[in-house]
Amino acid sequence: MHASSGSPAGRTTGPAQGISGSTGTQQPATSGPSAARRTGRGAGLGLALLSALAFGGSGVAAKPLIAAGLEPLHVTWLRVTGAALVMLPVAWRHRDLPRRRPALLAGFGLLAVAGVQACYFAAISRIPVGVALLIEYLAPALVLGWVRFVQKRPVTRAAAVGVVLAVGGLACVVEVWSGLTFDAIGLALALGAACCQVGYFVLSDHGGDGTGDAAPDPLGVIAYGLLFGAVILTLIARPWTMNWSVLGGTADLNGIHVPALLLLAWIVLVATVTAYLTGVVSIRRLSPQVAGVVACLEAVIATVLAWVLLGEHLSAPQIAGGAIVLIGAFIAQSAKPRTEPGETGTVTATGGKASAADADETPNDRCTAPST
């Protein structure tokens, strides 16, 4: 994910966490909690953009490895297993988490890690990176439509407008009208990635309950999610059948021969570990709907990187679509959750409930939803 949000709540820490307007003392606009919230929000937006940049580079680095002879599922296994090994110290720090929330961690590993990334890498082996990302990032809009029209629950207007603009902009960025002629299996795999994201949002809506010590730390959830995902993918991908010799050679990056191990290191350290960690910290300072729409910039970044590194040129509609995505992100960034008469909260763009107090507070500490 990157991309989106709405995952298990964790402890609220850092300067972004404010005091409820109903119980706290009002502070001047230039100091106190308000200033801390603005500082945390600005830092959060910067980290969310960094996370989108890191996630956006995964497809560009993975596609040459797949073209060099690795199966998409094997690239996914290398990515997840490598990241899981890097995150082992974090997993040890939260070693009580598997006992407390085994179902949550298993679901995170199956959907957010194994499902999303395996479907995404398999999709980009058959269709362009941008089209695969657009379909995957339909997940927040699908969740929004589900809770609004099926469950009949209210949603924040700004979140809805932001998601609609972002998805519409993404349609222009990836020129979705051309995608109708693409490989049907590739499109189905990209839709599978979106469905895994939807399933993860639903899981998070239930698994994120709890406050204080009862709420799982998002860093621990990610660390164990990667470990669970690595185990699941080992059984499915059977890495002992992998063509390991590919990693000792080079891969073609638009005519430039790049060491395969360097591309793999980028995927593991930057596009996975760094991307997830910066995403977690950004959610500590932003609301889920804000970070979810900002994460849609991943597709813009991925398309630009594909233009520069893979020789795919941007057209005028794609550039205009990128601007629309930015507008959608700005609208969601300025959103304030509201309550309808008779309701205790509204549903955000990723399906989570936003309480009335959230209009005055910075949101709960949550980890990002799966991104690619």
Salt bridges, closest charged atoms under 4 A:
ASP96 OD2 - ARG100 NH1 3.55
ASP183 OD1 - ARG126 NE 3.00
ASP213 OD1 - ARG11 NE 3.73
GLU340 OE2 - ARG338 NH1 1.89
ASP365 OD2 - ARG284 NH1 3.31
